[in-house]
């Protein structure tokens, strides 16, 4: 979202449209944009979003590609 790479990517939109209607795509985009805004806002104010346990591991959550794919598939199947 930050770099707006999907702006001219009709295929990306077509893939989303297979599973979501226009209103749902707007909602997904809004959530993603808001999350990006909050990350920048909190970073600017030096406020940590994650708890001490995650911060002790370097402040980054870890998810591999397969886990993310499985999560997205689960979301798609809920539709």
C-alpha positions as CSV (number, residue, x, y, z in Angstrom):
1,X,0.0,0.0,0.0
2,X,2.7,2.5,0.9
3,X,4.4,2.3,-2.5
4,X,1.0,1.8,-4.3
5,X,2.4,-0.9,-6.6
6,X,-1.1,-2.3,-7.2
7,X,-2.2,1.0,-8.8
8,X,-1.6,-0.2,-12.3
9,X,-1.8,-3.9,-11.5
10,X,-5.1,-5.0,-13.0
11,X,-4.2,-8.7,-12.3
12,X,-3.9,-8.0,-8.6
13,X,-7.4,-6.4,-8.5
14,X,-8.8,-9.2,-10.7
15,X,-7.4,-11.8,-8.2
16,X,-9.1,-10.0,-5.3
17,X,-12.3,-9.6,-7.2
18,X,-12.5,-13.4,-7.5
19,X,-13.1,-13.6,-3.8
20,X,-14.4,-10.2,-2.6
21,X,-17.0,-7.7,-3.9
22,X,-16.1,-4.0,-4.3
23,X,-17.3,-3.1,-0.8
24,X,-15.1,-5.8,0.7
25,X,-12.1,-4.7,-1.3
26,X,-12.6,-1.2,-0.1
27,X,-12.8,-2.5,3.5
28,X,-9.6,-4.6,3.1
29,X,-7.8,-1.6,1.6
30,X,-9.0,0.7,4.4
31,X,-7.8,-1.7,7.1
32,X,-4.4,-2.1,5.4
33,X,-4.1,1.7,5.0
34,X,-5.1,2.4,8.6
35,X,-2.6,-0.2,9.9
36,X,0.2,1.5,7.8
37,X,-0.9,4.9,9.2
38,X,-0.8,3.6,12.7
39,X,2.7,2.1,12.3
40,X,4.1,5.4,11.0
41,X,2.3,7.4,13.7
42,X,3.5,5.1,16.5
43,X,7.0,5.0,15.2
44,X,7.2,8.8,15.0
45,X,6.2,9.0,18.6
46,X,8.6,6.1,19.7
47,X,5.7,4.1,21.0
48,X,6.1,0.3,20.8
49,X,3.1,-1.6,19.5
50,X,4.4,-5.0,20.6
51,X,4.9,-6.3,24.1
52,X,8.2,-6.9,25.9
53,X,8.4,-10.6,24.8
54,X,8.4,-9.7,21.1
55,X,10.7,-6.7,21.7
56,X,13.2,-9.0,23.4
57,X,13.4,-11.0,20.2
58,X,14.3,-7.9,18.2
59,X,10.8,-6.4,17.8
60,X,9.7,-8.4,14.8
61,X,7.0,-11.0,14.5
62,X,8.0,-14.0,12.5
63,X,5.8,-15.7,9.9
64,X,6.9,-17.8,7.1
65,X,5.4,-17.7,3.6
66,X,3.6,-21.0,4.1
67,X,1.9,-19.9,7.3
68,X,0.8,-16.6,5.6
69,X,-0.5,-18.5,2.6
70,X,-2.5,-20.9,4.8
71,X,-3.9,-17.9,6.7
72,X,-5.1,-16.2,3.6
73,X,-6.6,-19.5,2.3
74,X,-8.5,-19.8,5.5
75,X,-9.8,-16.3,5.2
76,X,-10.9,-16.9,1.6
77,X,-12.7,-20.1,2.6
78,X,-14.8,-18.1,5.1
79,X,-16.4,-16.1,2.3
